[in-house]
Amino acid sequence: MIYLRSLLFQLFFWLWSIGTAVLMIATYPLPRRVNTWALSTWAKGLIWGLRWLADVKVEVRGERPTGNALVAPKHQSMFDVFSQFALLPDACFVMKKELLMVPLFGWHGLKAGMLVVDRAGHSTALKKLVRDAIERMKETRQIVIFPEGTRGVPGQSGDYKPGIAALYRELEMPVTPLALNCGSHWNKGFLIKPGTIVFEYLDPIPAGLKRGEFMRELQTRIDTATKALEDSGV
């Protein structure tokens, strides 16, 4: 049954995603809020598909940010990204420059005002990231940045990158860590394991900590809460 459910969802995922992406071309000349609504609708459709086709429920714990915010999630699955369009009012992701080359996806990212970072740019790229983030905050958005930079596997702690520390310092804002267990149900392969995907928005880390202290606190909170979710077997 798990193979059949996975196949049904994968078919739905690609048909729904490609169809939505094509229709979203019509949002280009329209205000960005129309694009935001379209992304949210797409993400809600994926949550529906997971529930009814793959037998995967989505549960949200903790207090979701609603105004200007910095959100730092664990990264285990593509769903870590898609879900936030449905769960946050106006998510703004930090995305790597290479994704702009992906047909439709890259174009929609630009229209949605995502923060594009060139990983090869080092300090120059970080400075641009901070400048762009300040501009996005004028629109009251939730900036979502994956501290690990790339997807990992359940039970593994990744290498936390400096981007989140730069935003934390320069924006002088609290950071909301986000623990999750997406990888236990949908990681990088074809199969999707039934159960419950939990997104746990943890208490914000207050602004003003020194870099080293902040990074240790962030990694400890995310990894500890994520391990607890994985060990719970939901």
C-alpha positions in Angstrom: 0.0 0.0 0.0 2.8 2.4 0.8 4.1 2.1 -2.8 0.7 2.8 -4.3 0.1 5.8 -2.0 3.6 7.1 -2.8 3.0 6.8 -6.5 -0.4 8.5 -6.3 1.1 11.4 -4.4 4.1 11.8 -6.6 1.8 11.9 -9.7 -0.4 14.5 -7.9 2.7 16.5 -6.8 4.1 16.9 -10.3 0.8 17.5 -12.0 -0.4 20.0 -9.4 3.0 21.8 -9.2 3.5 22.1 -13.0 -0.1 23.1 -13.6 0.1 25.8 -10.8 3.5 27.0 -12.0 2.2 27.5 -15.5 -1.0 29.3 -14.3 1.2 31.5 -12.1 2.8 33.1 -15.1 -0.4 35.2 -15.2 0.5 36.8 -11.9 3.7 38.5 -13.2 2.0 41.8 -14.2 -0.1 41.7 -11.0 0.7 42.9 -7.5 2.9 40.6 -5.5 0.1 39.7 -3.1 -1.6 37.8 -5.9 1.6 35.7 -6.3 1.7 35.2 -2.5 -1.9 33.9 -2.6 -1.0 31.5 -5.5 2.0 30.1 -3.6 -0.1 29.6 -0.5 -2.8 27.8 -2.5 -0.2 25.6 -4.1 1.3 24.6 -0.8 -2.2 24.0 0.8 -2.9 21.7 -2.2 0.3 19.7 -1.4 -0.8 19.4 2.3 -4.1 18.1 1.1 -2.4 15.6 -1.2 -0.2 14.3 1.5 -3.2 13.8 3.8 -5.5 12.0 1.4 -3.2 10.3 -1.0 -0.1 9.4 1.2 -1.8 9.2 4.6 0.5 11.9 6.1 -1.0 14.4 8.4 0.5 17.8 9.1 0.5 19.2 12.7 1.7 22.6 13.8 2.9 23.3 17.3 4.0 26.5 18.9 3.3 30.1 17.9 3.8 30.9 14.2 5.3 34.3 13.5 2.9 36.7 11.8 4.8 40.0 11.5 8.4 40.8 10.6 10.3 37.7 11.7 13.4 35.6 11.1 12.6 31.9 11.0 15.4 29.2 11.0 14.1 25.7 10.2 15.8 22.3 10.2 16.2 21.2 6.6 15.4 17.5 5.7 13.0 17.7 2.7 11.6 19.8 -0.1 8.4 19.9 2.0 10.3 22.0 4.6 10.2 24.8 1.9 6.7 24.3 0.3 4.9 24.1 3.7 5.9 27.5 4.9 4.0 29.2 2.1 0.9 27.7 3.6 1.9 28.1 7.3 3.3 31.7 7.3 1.5 34.8 6.2 4.2 36.0 3.8 7.2 33.7 3.7 10.4 35.1 2.1 13.0 32.4 1.5 16.8 32.7 1.2 17.5 30.7 -2.0 20.7 29.9 -3.7 21.4 31.6 -7.0 21.5 28.4 -9.0 17.8 27.9 -8.4 17.1 30.9 -10.6 18.0 28.7 -13.6 15.2 26.2 -12.9 12.4 27.0 -15.4 9.3 28.6 -13.8 10.5 28.0 -10.3 13.3 30.6 -10.6 11.0 33.1 -12.2 8.4 32.7 -9.5 11.1 33.2 -6.9 12.0 36.5 -8.4 8.4 37.6 -8.6 7.8 36.6 -5.0 10.8 38.7 -3.9 12.9 35.8 -2.5 16.3 36.6 -1.2 18.9 35.3 -3.7 22.3 34.5 -2.4 25.5 33.6 -4.4 27.3 31.1 -2.1 30.5 31.8 -4.0 30.4 35.5 -3.1 31.3 35.0 0.6 31.4 38.3 2.4 30.1 40.3 -0.5 27.1 37.9 -0.8 26.4 38.2 2.9 26.4 42.0 2.7 24.0 41.9 -0.2 21.8 39.4 1.7 21.5 41.7 4.6 20.7 44.8 2.4 18.0 42.8 0.6 16.6 41.5 3.9 16.2 45.0 5.2 14.2 45.9 2.1 11.9 42.9 2.5 11.2 43.8 6.1 9.6 47.0 4.9 6.9 44.7 3.5 6.3 42.9 6.8 7.5 39.5 5.8 8.8 36.3 7.5 12.4 35.7 6.3 13.0 31.9 6.2 16.6 30.8 6.1 17.9 27.2 6.5 20.9 27.5 8.7 22.4 24.2 7.4 22.0 25.4 3.8 21.2 22.1 2.3 19.0 19.1 3.1 20.3 16.5 5.5 19.0 13.2 6.8 17.0 12.4 10.0 19.2 12.0 13.0 22.1 14.0 11.5 23.2 17.5 12.6 24.4 19.6 9.7 27.0 22.3 9.4 25.3 25.6 10.4 26.3 28.4 8.0 27.0 32.1 8.8 24.1 33.5 6.9 21.7 33.3 9.8 24.2 34.9 12.1 24.6 37.8 9.8 20.9 38.5 9.5 20.5 38.0 13.3 23.2 40.6 14.0 22.3 43.2 11.4 18.5 43.1 11.6 18.7 43.1 15.4 15.7 40.7 15.6 14.8 37.6 17.5 15.1 34.3 15.6 12.3 31.7 15.7 13.9 28.2 15.5 11.7 25.6 13.7 12.1 21.9 14.5 10.5 19.3 12.2 10.4 15.7 11.2 9.7 15.9 7.5 12.6 13.7 6.6 11.2 10.8 8.6 8.3 10.8 6.1 9.5 12.4 2.9 13.3 12.8 2.5 14.9 12.6 -1.0 13.5 9.4 -2.4 10.3 8.2 -4.0 8.6 6.6 -0.9 6.6 8.6 1.5 6.0 7.1 4.9 2.5 7.5 6.5 2.3 9.3 9.8 2.4 12.9 11.0 4.7 15.6 9.9 5.2 18.0 12.8 6.3 21.6 12.5 7.3 22.9 15.9 7.9 26.7 16.1 10.1 27.1 19.2 10.4 30.1 21.5 12.3 32.9 19.8 16.0 33.4 20.6 16.2 37.0 21.8 18.2 39.6 19.9 21.5 40.8 21.1 23.5 37.6 21.8 27.1 37.4 20.7 27.6 35.4 17.5 29.1 32.2 19.1 26.5 32.1 21.9 23.7 32.6 19.4 24.9 29.9 17.0 25.3 27.4 19.8 21.8 28.2 21.2 20.2 27.9 17.7 21.8 24.6 16.9 21.1 23.1 20.3 17.4 24.1 20.2 16.8 23.0 16.7 18.6 19.7 16.9 17.3 18.8 20.4 13.7 19.4 19.5 14.0 17.7 16.1 15.5 14.6 17.7 12.6 14.5 20.2 10.2 14.6 17.3 12.0 11.8 15.4 12.3 9.7 18.5 8.5 10.1 19.2 7.8 8.0 16.1 4.9 10.2 14.9 
